[in-house]
Each structure stands twice: as C-alpha cells, then as structure tokens.
Amino acid sequence: MTVYLKDQLVYGAAPSAVTPAGQAAVARETGSWKASLLQNPVSSNEAEVLISGASGKPIELTLSDANGKVWSIRKVDKASTAERQRFVLPGAPGVSYLKVNVGGEVQTIKILRLR
C-alpha cells in the first residue's frame, strides 16, 4: 500500500516505473538515499528508522504529531552507511510523522502507533 499526502509519499514505496521491455527503471539518481521504518504500524511507544544511501551526509529528523506539533528534532552530522535512529512516540496511540531531511531533499514517513 502506498499513501501520498499533498503529493508527498508518507507511507509505503513509490511504484517503480517499468520500461516497455519490462525492465525496472531507476527511480532516483545514483547516490540518492532512502528512509524506512523497521516496523509500521508500531505496537509500542518506539519507532526505529533506517536511512541508507546518505553515508557521510548531515541528516535532520523531525518528529511531529498529526496536528503538526513538533515533538523532537534530531541532527546527525555525518550519517553512517546504514544510519539507525530510534524515537519515543509521545502521547496516545495514533498517527505521527517523521520528516527526514538529507541535504535539502525531504522524505516524510507516516507512523501508525497501535498502543
């Protein structure tokens, strides 16, 4: 399942383009990065994100609730090859958003907390 909010991918993976010969086309340029939750929905008050392809680059992660209230801002000066970050999800179960910014390129991930 793929979910977009205001033309921004918030959950799932973007459909890959397929060439007429049936070969998958590259979705992003070489050197691009990807952020994904290790579990979604989450059944506890913690969420862990894996960022790959951003090795050595600065990262800013912003956790907010469904109303846009910012709960946490975290900065990583130089990302590792497979950068993992764990966040405590505040408040009651529901929806939160994690905005991942690598060099001005932003990906927002919708987090669904069940308990």
N, C-alpha and C positions, 0 to 999 in steps of 0.2 A: 504494500500500500504506500502511495506517495501523497503527501499533503503539501499544498502551497498556500501561503498567506501573503496577500498583496504582492504576488509574483515572486515570492521568496520561498525556496524549499525549506520547510520546517520539520518534515518527518519523512523518513524513507529515503530512497535513492531516485535520482532523476532517471527517466527512461533513457536508455542508450540509443543513439542513432544507429541505424543499420544501412550499410551501403547496398546498392542493387545486387551486388554479388553475394550478399548475405553475411559479409564480414562486419564485425562491430567497429564503428568509427570511434576515434579518441574523443572523449567528452571535454577534456581540458588540455591545455598546453602542457608539454613536458615541464616538470618542476612544480606542478600545482600540488595542492595539499587537500586533505580530506579530514573532516572531524566526524566522529560517530560515537554514539553511546554504546557502552558494552552491554547494557540491558535497558530495554524500553518497551513496555512500561516497567517502572521500578516498584518493588514491593516493600521497600524500606524508605528511610528518610535520606538515603545517599544515592548519588548518581556519579558514575565514572565515565569520563570522556577520553577517547583515544584520538590523538591528532597525528597523522602520518604525512610525510612529504614536506614538512616545514622545518627540517633539521637546520639548526643554526640561526633561525629567524626569530624575531620577537613575536610574542603572542599576547593578546589581551582577551580575557574571558570575562563576560558579564552575565551574571545570573539574575533573572528578574521573574516576578510573578506574572500572572495573566493580565493584571491591570497595569503593568509596566513599572511597578515599584522595583528598584534595583536593590538586591539583597547582598550581592558580593561582586567585587571587581578584583580580578587576579591578573598579574602581569608576569610573564616568563621572558627573561632577557634573551636566552638562546634555547630554542626547543631542541630536545633530543630527537633521534631518528623516529622513535615511537613515543611521543610525549603523552603521559597519562596524568590526568588531574581528577581528583575526587572532590565532590561538593556535597555539603549537607544541605538538604532541601528544607527550607523553613516553612512553618505554618502547617495547615491541614493538607490532606491529600488533594490532588487536583493537578492543574497544568502550570508548569514553569517553562521559561525559555532560557536557553544558554546561547549567547552570541559569542562567536569565535572570530576574532579579527587577526589575520596574518598579513601584515604589510598593506593594509587598506582593503584587502579582499575579505568579505564578511560572509559567514555561514551561520544561520540561526537554526538551532535544534529545539524542537518541542519535546518537553519531558513530561510524561504522564506518571504521576505518583499515585499508586493504588491505596497505600496505607500510610 
